[in-house]
Amino acid sequence: MVYAEFKKAGKTNLILEDQNGNKEIFEIDVKSDSYDINKKENNSLISNNNELNDDIKSESEWKIENVNITVNKDSITKTGAIIVIEDKNEKKVSLEMNFAIQKAGEDDKWVDMITKEVVTWLKMAQKPNEDGITQMQLDWSEIYGELSPGTYRIVKYNALSTLYSEPFIIEK
């Protein structure tokens, strides 16, 4: 049994992991008087209403390999950074403000960072400019606190796939 209490409306990911490390990810979208639960499979969102971002209707119209997330090296602090998302697809995707952080662990495996509390995201998206560029100022101080020294990456989810930034380093 899983019990979670949401104090306000918004979106969050629920990750269930068994003893063997197998993960199932569910996106929970809490509204004022209802909620939707959608299961992610193969890093894609299986939605109850099958709506995708903007006017994109299939994965053939939007390719993850045409999207790059970089971290502005001059902006990195223990509590935030600026990311730049470049979408070279013909049809552009608006990305929501939600994100997660992973830390490089032993054997260079990426490990999901644990949040300080359950996080609920407001459903807000940022459209790319005419060149397909989206810039986002991330502040993870309320979600993760200060990051300790190490190598990290940003994870962004959308209806079509999961996007990963280039790795970045938090110094001492």
Beta strands, then each sheet from edge to edge (+ up, - down):
strand 1: 10-17
strand 2: 23-30
strand 3: 35-41
strand 4: 44-46
strand 5: 67-71
strand 6: 80-87
strand 7: 95-96
strand 8: 100-104
strand 9: 110-112
strand 10: 125-126
strand 11: 133-139
strand 12: 150-157
strand 13: 162-164
strand 14: 168-170
sheet 1: 1+ 2- 3+ 4-
sheet 2: 5+ 6- 11+
sheet 3: 7+ 10-
sheet 4: 9+ 8- 12+ 13-
sheet 5: 9+ 8- 12+ 14-
end
